[in-house]
Amino acid sequence: MITRILALAAAVVLLGSAPAGAFDGEKPLYEAAKKEKEITWYTAHYNSETAAAICQGFEKKYPGVKCNYVRTTAQVAYQRLAQDQKAGIAQASVISSTDQGHYTKMKQDGWLLPYKPKNLSELVDAFKPFNDPDDQFVATAAGLVLITYNTSVVAPSEAPKRWTDLTDPKWKNKVSIGHPGFSGYVGTWVVQMKKLYGWDYFKKLEQNKPRIGRSINDTVTMLNAKESLVAAGPSATTLESKAKGNPLAVVYPEDGAVLMVSASGIVKNAPAPNAAKLFMEYLLSREGNEVVVSQYQDPVNKHVKPMAGGKSIADVRTIRPSLTEIEKGIPEVKELFRETFGI
Amino acid sequence: MVTEAARPERHLDRSAIVWALFVIVLLVLVVNPLARLLWTSFQHPDTGGFTLENYAAAYGRWRYVEALLNSLVVGFAAALLCVVFGVPMAWAVSRTDMPAKGLVWAAVLGTFIMPNYLGAVAWILLAGPNAGWLNRAFTALTGATAGPFNVYSMPGLVLVIACYSFPYMFVFTRGALDLVSSEMEDAASTLGAGIARTTLRITLPLVLPAILGAFIVVFLEAIALFGTPALIALPARFQVMTTTLWQMFEFPPRLQVAAAYSMPLLLITVFLFWLQYRIIARKGYVALTGKGGERRPVQLGIWRWVALGYCLFVTSLSFFLPLLVVLQAAFANAWGRGFALDNVTLRNVRFVLFDQPSTRRATLNTFLYAGAASLIALALALAIAYIVARRLVPMGRVLTYVAMAPFVIPGIVLAIGFYAAYTTRPLVLYGTAWILILAFATRFLPIAYTNSDAAIRAINPELEDAARILGGSRLLSLRKVVGPLLKRGLAGAFILVFIPATRELSSAIFLYTTGTQVLSVLLFDKSDEGNFELLSAMGLILVVVTVALILVGFRLVGRDFLLRRTAT
């Protein structure tokens, strides 16, 4: 027992003296990565500016390893990787999808390389249950689905406080949502709402004739155009648009903000496996997450504070369906959604 | 006149090898991917064996069938609206003394260059039922509580699609009108017909082949569009074929069902062309008689201002108003704040141009690939149109269907065919620029073909016969007679293929790799990021660079392409 405490103390001292963000075995990994020269990242996490900033940050921290990103939607990212695998082409080294079903399938098809990042210890504890027990994918990005509104028309006191407020008739023709057939965020949100309030919630919402876009980000455009006044929207894109000066605000719903955790994995036939491991470490590292926060996204590293104007996920009441609920629930709610809303 | 087919000894002509070569290239480019697609539609997803299940899955649901019917309605209505927009404008620019023709032409060109999904977003802002600028202006002027415009509706979708497709109608019709000599109109006037009667009974019927060709192109493009319906039809609560197809690409993707779902469209295309053939076949439309034939503008008097007013009305809908929206957003810190001096910034444009590493590469790729694809498509289309028109090979008419087929398969599905065709032997092109170039060339071959076909039909074969009677070979008569007559039309046809190729999205999205990104893909990725400021900035760059390139093109060719200034 005493030796364990001593070891722990020693570890703490060591950690304290080591340069920020350094992890065990970083040097040899970096050397090996340099020989591979470059890495390609298929990503559906974040928007392209953030993806660009993360790549730039990575290149700055590890000179000599070039970072290419292909930023696209989750379905396209998966489809492209599937094409590559079928044609025997090795292009992507790291894949970041937002659709949980993709990971299950990729794991089943043996496309992923197991790797347990050293920086995993710094991951926000609440996200750890979403990691693969076999280390084939780990959580590297998080976001929230919140109530959002246009402040130039809606006063803060009038804004909806709970998800059920969106079904209030006073928002008839004024609500904007995304489509679960296009967006994993929306799919997770729909599964969670069904879990909380039953499908009745959407039957009531339908009476308000919501404006349905594709991506959850479409709600930002709808609010900015004042075409809709309130929405079930994303935290990051809304706060980014607000920071630019657009008249938007977010409400953390009393009945819970829907937490969205997305994973990344290393592709088994990665042309740059070492650089891929280094990149996974970077996605979890403090520096990497500081870049993420500078782009108004939510950090996954527990030591990094969220951006101004947003709350730390740890301080927010969050709700989230389990992995199995998402996997089983999304195909089911897509069908229900199409029946109820006709598209 | 004796046709070529009736003189078999001509087949020994040296040119026969050239024709055969072109036919082979056409078959490889078009039939190969389509055949693989057809095969896929009958393939069992797991076993790979033959099955009809995919067709049952694709048509066993009323929702899917309804989406297909919606697409047909949208396509037909949009094509009709394009006739209403494009034909009077083409006539006014080509045949009358209407003022400010240069401005009208520039606006049509601008419309054509603007990617339709960018235009669609702008229209959401203009005609959104709750806060659209047009609706707000209407309520401010009339005191009504709500405006009359609703972009989220079937008419809204038709209008937006027609706005970005009518340039085809304009350019096709105008090209044909430019060739009609005034003598025919004079004959009518001499017999006592007025301007309206002459135009409706003589001039327009002469260009019917061009109008029908454009009608088909618009119809096919309208039903294959993805971006605009995704932005407008979904919020309006109806599905069209392409948005339904997208569902089939959801996880897990059902390529086989998607292939089956798009197959019947091939039949519709064949039917349309058969119809066009029946309408045109029995009449002679040979109007171009070489350099003779004078063309004088019709004097419209006071009506020329009405004509200009109509042209400006249409181009305001399609170009000026949406451009205003895009400009405001591209240079705004926050476009939701509207117009304000402190809201103006160069940040968006700067980010797109300098901070985003992929933009410059993608810009270069876009124009390089579009240029190469246009050249390939045009050369092939001309050769095939000539072969068909002069009946140089047996069963030539079938080649028409082959050349037009790529247009009707939605780009997203066609991409799967290309992918299947070019990742396996003998032609492994995936990962190279060639897969994109060939995909674009194949995809826009129908536009090149329709244009070439109309141009060649208008040339009287007797002109070539004259050269050949004097001892020239067919290749010589092509070089010395047909070539010079086609030159002007070709420059126009090049632009017609080049511009859509610069904005082509649906086939590019599955075929590009890290080094071969194009602008449309970057734009599309922006469209679901909720960042309209950057989306507009990139759209603006695409428009500005394309315009600049076309202006340089004007200089290099030493002519004003489609804008022929009639002597005043």
Interface residues (C-beta under 8 A of the other chain):
Chain A: T40 N47 S48 E49 A52 N68 V70 R71 T72 T73 Q75 V76 Y78 Q79 R80 A82 Q83 K86 A87 I89 Q91 D99 G101 H102 K105 N150 S152 N173 K174 H179 G181 F182 R211 I212 G213 R214 S215 N217 D218 T219 V220 T221 L223 N224 A225 K226 E227 S228 P234 T237 T238 E240 S241 K244 G245 N246 P247 L248 K334 R338 F341 G342 I343
Chain B: R63 V121 I124 L125 G128 P129 N130 A131 G132 Y152 A230 A233 L234 P235 R237 F238 Q239 T243 W246 Q247 F249 E250 F251 P252 P253 N333 A334 W335 G336 R337 N343 F351 D355 Q356 P357 Y419 T423 Y430 G431 I509 F510 T513 T514 Q517 V521 L522 D525 K526 D528 E529 G530 N531 F532 E533 L534
